[in-house]
Amino acid sequence: MKTQGSAKEHIIKLIQEKDIKIMNFCHIPEDCHLKTLSFPAENMERLHEILEFGERVDGSSLFSCIDPNKSDIYITPKMGTAFVNPFTSIPTINILCKYLDENGKPLDIAPENILLRAEEKLSSSAGIVLKALVELEFYIIHKQEETVFPGVAERNYHESMPFVKFENLRNEVLMTLAGVGIAPKYGHTEVGRFHSRTGYVMEQHEIEFLPQNLSRMAETVTITKWIIRNICAKYGVSVSVSPKPALEHAGNGMHIHLCGLKKDKNIIADSKGNLTVEARQMIGGILKFAPSLTAFGNTTPVSYLRFISRKESPMYICWGIRNRLALVRIPLWWSFRKNLEEIRSCVQTFEFRAPDPSANTYLLLAGIALAAEHGLKNAKKAMKIAENLNTEKRAKRNEKYKVLPLSCSESAKNLERDRNYYEADGVFPERVIDGIISKLKSYKDGDLQKKLANKPNEVEELLLKFLNCN
């Protein structure tokens, strides 16, 4: 493992070997967009200084709850995150940074620091490290044109060229991810494909990642969105991660597979391939907090249009095996294979299907970690929840399910109800929760679905408004 000093020297050496002219400090604030602060890389003395001390920035322009009258914060490089920028004409190196407050302590409201505290709470309480595998869906948008091999609407899943147009673009994304140190699992076309009313074709794709710890996965999703947008710009096309770009067509989800490690052993399945007690407890915790987790994972009014469309989108709070309409799903695990221990990736997972790409990935994964910790800590209650909300057993009793929130306003109410759990032990600062609630309420969408009924023009206007969300 490199020390801070040797890591700094490694970066200096890389800058010299690659003839780097610009060094970018990249950081991820409240809005989860990759931000950039650029330095010329010619002056070695200056490079050593900024790599050692970081730089001062205006926190009030990055975080809504920082007072402009006292807004200075620091960004300092995370030395192991450096990569050569694949998009700049001038040779450039990017280094991800962390936020420090005026006293040099981790900035409490920074999304990464919230997630790190949630991971630490789960680890210290239950001895479990969660790993996540994220499925990121997106639409590539291009001008309509004549084609010899037109695709079929809503039949785009795993389709190949020439029936899809942007397989090469997606593969370039995969190669670029690998080039900057991110390990994608695979990429493919998703089911969605349609002609928009504004004369554009929208073609849906998905990229899935290999399991990583939660903070690394949140970082991965942010960088991947940045890479996708840059490559789409190079191709002269646009991209949308909107949860619902068209009411009658498939929306974009961001499903999250989770596996738990205890002493480096996956505890989701037992030796016979059955779901463990601990996995059921974590599922029970996540189902308990599912209505308030939408505040982090479903952050726009159109997020809730995705739920009600019923195109493999969850709406009911339940879990089941291989059921794509369940909120938590247990996918196939290769149970017929006897040598699963030889596979390094976590193949035994459970999948949380509510989130969409509008999510603040850091806060969402932090919330999931706390929900899992609550389930493990309150084992009997969590097991009862999991037992009660199992789809197979509930179907036999012919009982109805509770539903997820159907608006940002309703999501805000659930977050208000549960905020004490998220704020416990200082994981989520009060002012962060206040800010999320305020933003969700600002949409005033409590009766939005009723207002939009039989008003296609107003629906279209709303969908266009959020086409480029996050």
N, C-alpha and C positions, 0 to 999 in steps of 0.2 A: 504494500500500500504506500502510495506517495505521501510524503509530508507536504504541508502547505508550501514550504520553501522549494522543495524539489518539483512540485507541481507547477509552481510559478516559473521555474527555470525551464521546465518542459514546454510551456507555452511560448516563452521567449525563443527557445530553439526552433519551435514549429514556425513562428513568425519569420525567423531568419531563413529557414530552409525553404519555405513556400513563397518567399519574397512578398509577404503580406504587407499591404499598404495602409489598411484600415482595421482597427479593432473595435468591434461593437460590443457594448455591454447591453444584453437583452434581459428584460425583466417582465414579470407577469403580474399586473396589479388587479384591481377590483373587477374590471371588465373582462379579464382573461384573454385579452389580446396581447400578442408579443410586442413589447415596446423596445425602442432602440436608442442608445446614446453612443455616438461615434467618436473615435479618437484617431488621429494620425499615428501610424505605428513606426515612424522614422526615428523618434527620440528614445533611445534605450533607457535613459535615466528616468524619463517621464513614464515609460511603460512599467518599469519596476515600481514606481511610486503608486500608480493607479491600481496595479494588480495587488499591491500590498494593502492599500488603504481604501480602495473604492472611490466613489464620488458622491457628492451631495446633489440631491434633486428636490424638486417641488412636490411634496407629498399631496398637497391639496388638489393638484391637477391629476392625480392618480387614484386618490381615495376620497369619496364624497364626505366621509365623516372626519376628515382632518381640517382643522381650522386654518384658513389662509394666513391668519396673523401669527401662526406658529407652525409653519408647514414644512420646514426642512427635515428631510430624512436622508439616510444613506443607502446606496446600493453597493454591495461588495460581491466580487466574482466567486462563483462556485467552480473552482479550478478544474474539476473533472468533467465539466460539461462543454468544453471548447470544441467547436467544429468549424470547418471551412464553409463559409456561406456559399451555397451552390448557385446563387442567383445574381450576384453582383459582377459587373464588368471589371471593376477594380478588385484585385485580390484582397479578400476580407475574411477575418475570423470572428465568429460569434461566441460569446461566453455568457451563459445564463448567470443571473445574479439573484441574491437574496436581499431582503429589506431589513434594515436596522433602524431603531429609533434614535433619538438624540443622545441616549446614553450608551449606544452601541449594543443594545439588546435586540433580539429578534422582534420586529414590529408586530404587535399582537393582532392587528387587524388584517395583516397580509394573508391571502388565501392559502399559500403554501404553509405558513406557520400554524394556521388553524388546523390544517390537515395533519401536520406533523404531531401536534398535540393530541389529536384524536387517535392517531396510530399508537402513540405512546400510552395513552390511557387504556386502549384495548390490550396492548402487549403486557403492561404492568398488572392489569386486573385479571386477565385470563391466560396470559402466556401464549397468546395467539397472534400471529402475523397474517393479515389478510393480503391476498394478491388478487388483482383484478385483471380481467381480459375484456376489453371494450370493443364493441362493434360500432363503427362510425359510418352512418349512412349520409349520402349527399346526392344532390341532383346537379348534373352538368347542363348548362343552359346554352343553346346555340340557335342561330337563325335557321328557320325552316328552309329546306332546299330539296330539289328533286333527288331521289335515290332509287337505285335499281332494286335494292333489298330493304324495303321498309320494315321497321320493327312492328310488333304488335303491342297495343296498349295493355298494361298490367300483366304482360307475359314475358317480362324481361329477365327473369331470374336465371343467372348463370349463362345468359345468352352470349354468343361469340360474334366476332366480325365475320361477315359484313353486315349482320343484322343489328349490330350496335356500332356506334361511331367512335367511341372514345376509349377503347380497350388500350390503345397505345399510350394515351394520356395517363390512364390509371396505372399502367405498368411503369411509366416514368416516375410517378409518385412513389411506388414501391421501391424502385431503385434509389431514388433520392433519400427516402427514409433510411434505407440501409447505409447509405453514404454518410449520413450525419449521426449514425450510431443508434438508430431506432430499429427494433426488430419487429417488422410486421409478420403476422401469421399468414395472411393471404389477402387477395383482393378479388372481387367479382362484381358483375352487374347484379343489381337488385331488381325486384319485380316492377318497379315504377317506370313507365315511359308514356308520355302523352304530349299532345300539342296544346300549348297554352292559348288562351283567347287573344293574347297579344301577338300571336304569330311566331312563337318560339317553340322549339322542341326541347323537352326536359327528359333527360336520361339518367336513371338512378344507378348509383354505384355504392359499394361498401368496401371498407378496409377494416380488417380485424387484426388485433395485435396479440403477441405472445404475452402470457401473464407476467405482471410486474408488481412490486409493492405499490401501494396506493399513491404515494406522492410522486413516484416516477411515472405512473400511468397518467396522472393528471397533467404532468409536464409533457408527456408524449402526445396526448390529445391536442394540447395547445399548439405545439410545434407542427403537428400534422395538418391542422387547419391552415396554418401559415404556409406550409409547403403546397397544399392543394391549391390555395388561392394564387400563389405565385406561378405555379405551372399552368393553371387555367388562364391567367393573364398572358402568359407566353403564347398559348394557343389561340388567344383572341376570343375566349369564351368566358362565361361567368359560371359561378357555382352558388348553390343555395343549400344551407343546412336547416332551413325552416322546417319545423315540425309538421307543417301542413301547407305545401305550396299550392295545392288544389283540393277542393273539398271532396271531389268524387274519386280521387286517386290516392295511392299509397303515400303516407307521410314518411318523414325521416325519424327513425328512432335512434337511440344510443343505448342498446342493451348492454348490461354489465354482468359478466360471469364472475363469480367469486369462489375462491378456494381459501381454506384456512390452514395455516401451517403451525404445528406445535412441535418444537424440537426438530424442525425441518421435515416433518412427516405430515402429509395431507390428511386432515381429520374429517373431510366431508364424507368419505365412505369407510366402512369397516372392512375387515379382511375377506368378508363374504360378498362385498360389493353393495351392501345396503347403506342407506342414509344413516349417519350416526346421530346419536342423541344431541351432540354439540351442534351439528349442522341444523337440526330441527329447532334448537334453541335460538340460533342466529336467525333462521327464517322467521320464527315467531316474533323476534325483536323487530325485524325489518317490516313485517306486516303490521305490527302495532303502530309504528311510526310512519308508515307509507303515506298517509294523508298530509303530513307535514314535510316529508322528504320531497314532495312535489315543489315546495317553495325553492329548493335548490336545483331540482332536476327538470322542472317544467315551468319556464320563467316568462312565457308570453301568452297572451290570450289564445293564439292559434294552437298552442300546446294542447289545449283542452278540446279543440276540434278534432285533433288526432285521436283522442280517447273514444269519442262518441262515433267515429267513423266505422269502428269494428273491423278494420282491415288488419287483422293480427295485432291489434293494439289492445293492451290491457285496460280494463275499466273496473273490474270487480276485484276486491281485496281477497285473494285466495292464492293457493299454490297447488301445483299438480305435476305429475310426471308427463313430460313430453307435450303438455297442453299449451299451445302458443297464445291462447286467450287468458291464461292465468297470469297474475301479476308476478309470481315467482314460479319458475319452471325448472324441472330437473331434466336436463337433456341426456341423450344417450352417453354412456360411459365406456364403451368397448368392454362390457362386462364379460364377454366370451373369451377375451384374451387373458392369458395367465401371467404375462410378463410386463404388466403395466408399470412396475417399479423401474423398468428400464427407460421409460419415457420421462424426460426431465420436466416437461411442461405439465401444468395441472389439468389433467383430462377429466377429473372428477370435480364438478362444479355445480353450483346452482345459479340461476340466471334471474336477475332483476330487470323486468322489461318495461317499466314505466318511463325512465328518463328519455329525453330527446337531446339533440345537439345544441339547443339553446341553453343547456345547463351550465352553471358555474361548476366545472368538473371537480375542482378542489373542494368546494363546500359540499357538493353532493357526496363525494367519497368520504369526507369527514363525517357527514350525517349518517351514512351507511355504517361506518366503523362504530359510531356511538350507539346506533340501533342494535348492531350485533353484540356489542359489549353489554348493553342493557339486557338483551335476551339471555346471554350467558350468566349474568349476575343474578337475574331473576328467573332462574331455571324453570321452576314449577309453572309460573304464570306464562312464560314463553312457550313451554311445551303444550299447555292447555290451548293457547292461541293457535299454535300450529296444528294441533289435533282437530280443533273446531273448524279451521279454515281449509282443510284438505278437500280438494274437489271431489275425489271419489267417495269419501265418507259423507260429505255434505249432500251429494247427489242422492245418496240412499235415503237421507232424511228429508229430501225435497225442500231444503231451506234456501232462502235467498241470501245473497251476499251484500255487504255494504259496498259502496262505490267510492272511487277516488274523487277528489274535488273536481268540479266541472268548470272552474274559473280561477283566475289569479286571486280574486277577492276571497273565494272560499279557501284557497290554499293559504292565504295570509292569516285567516282565522285559525286554521289548524296549527300554523307555526306559532301564533300567539299562545295557543293552548299548551303546546309542547316546549316552549322556549326554555323553561327551567332545566329540562333534560340536556338540551344542547349547550346551555351556558354553565352547567355544573362543572366545577373544577377549572373554570376559566378557559374551557376549550373554545367556545364561541364567545367573543366579546359582546356585551349587550348592545353596543352601538352598531355592530354588524347586523345583528338580528333586527334592530330597529330600522335600519336602512333597507333591508330586504322586505320587511313588512310594508314600509312606506311605498316602495316602488311597486310592489304587487297591488296594493290598494289604489295606486294612482291610475291604473288602467280602467277602474270603475266598470268591470265587466261581469258583475254578479248576475245580471239578467241579459247578458250579451246574446246568448243563443236564442232567447225568446225574441229579442229585438231584431235579430237577423232572419228569423223564420220567413220564408217566401220573399226574401229580398236579395236576389242573386247579385245585383250590382254592388250592394253594400258588403256582401260577403267577399266579392272579388277585390274590392278596395282594401279590406282588412288583410286579406292574404298577401296582396302586393306590398302593403305597409311593412309586413314582417318577413318578406322574402329574403332579405339580407340580414336577418337577426344574427347576433353573435358572430 
